[in-house]
Amino acid sequence: METVQPAVAVAAESVRPTKQRVVLVAILLLTLLIAYLDRVNVSVLLADNTFLTDMGIKGQPVQMGLLMTLFLIAYGVANVVLSPLGDYIGPRKAMSLSILLWTVSVFIGGLATTFTTMLAARVILGLGEGMHWPMQSTFVKNWFPPWERGKANGVWLIGLMAGPALAMPFFTWVVSSWGWRPSFFILGALGLVPLVLLWCYVTDRPGQHKKVNAAEREYIESALELEAAEEAKVRTESLRERLSSFVFNYRFWLLTINYFCIACVWWGTMAWLPSYLKAARGFSWAQMGAMSSLPYVLGGISILFFGHLADKLGRRAPFIALAHLGSALGIYFGSVATDNLTAAILISAGIASVAIGLPSSWSILQQIVPGKAIGAGAGMMNGLSNGGSAFAPVLIGFFISMTGSYVGGLLFLVGLAVIGAACMAVLAFQKY
């Protein structure tokens, strides 16, 4: 099942290939990191009494959960509906448009005086970021040979972990020192950085980039030509044909269910972890900020190490199955632990375990979906997964409201992790 690396001729003359694809993936990393700063500041604000009072939702966990849930619904819709736009106008233009949308949304959030306005800002953020995510995968498909994609996906996916790891203590400091509104305005300014880098230093394909020399272009394009020869067996010209090239493949749906389970654990814990640590486990603001970043520091290490290891061994599905099992065990034992520090460490380990499966999930997607349909395939997997997982934060809020405890919501996430492991076990047996 794994693409075998051919002996690609780099260049006839002894010219060293440039490394512009490394520059590209660094910009993708920075873009995702800032995108995640935008997403998680509300998680910190759910532990801030001033914000909750200003929005009129203090003591109302279901409404608190809606701030993440409505973002995720819009995010899921945009992934499915808007992401095919990138297949037509190119990932560079589509990603630039998405960054403009999310920058506008955070400025609206900073000016909001009502809960309804804040919810509207979160919906706009979801639409912008929903179109952005699939373009990351399209860039990797266009710029990297198949045998380098695990490492490339692993690098930009570090933003998944680096964003929350930096955001949790940083926004804890900003909010506790200056209040909640400045956090949004800081995000608005930061959003302009990846927009400038993307427009000035990135092209849709290596052949369009002035700094890519012939050696690097031949290295990339000769590998993509071999891959395209296989993909050419499937006609994928119209949107309908693009969708049909993967929607009737049951492996795509197993992968999507897996990613749905990952997203539920990811968003459920991200939305409620700061509040859980402060309200249920009694940590101070400073302790909460530090402990909230721990899962993502550990997760960043996991992404890099296991992304590289999966490339080396040529297998991805077994790592994803182990990621789900590790998540289930960590969250379960953390939820029932009596010692607060032990509970925080175990839950952190469970969240970090999810990261093991992230780069491998995208590598399998890029393996089973034809190149002409990768934007639509990535959008559908990511959109359905995140759209479905949108209800995880509000469901956790519901369990908190009904039981007065976080344990029920955490056990719900444990069950989903077990389902994800079962789906990936099927692909593991098929040597993916």
Secondary structure, DSSP 8 states (H G I E B T S, - for coil): -----------SSS-----HHHHHHHHHHHHHHHHHHHHHHHHHHTT-HHHHHHHT-TT-HHHHHHHHHHHHHHHHHHHHHTTTHHHHH-HHHHHHHHHHHHHHHHHHHHH--SHHHHHHHHHHHHHHHHHHHHHHHHHHHHHS-GGGHHHHHHHHHHHHHHHHHHHHHHHHHHHHHH-SHHHHHHHHHHTHHHHHHHHHH--SSGGG-TT--HHHHHHHHHHHHHHHHHHTTS---SHHHHHHHHHT-HHHHHHHHHHHHHHHHHHHHHHHHHHIIIIIS---HHHHHHHHHHHHHHHHHHHHHHHHHHHHHT--HHHHHHHHHHHHHHHHHHHH-SSHHHHHHHHHHHHHHHGGGHHHHHHHHHHHS-GGGHHHHHHHHHHHHHHHHTHHHHHHHHHHHHHSSSHHHHHHHHHHHHHHHHHHHHHHHTT-
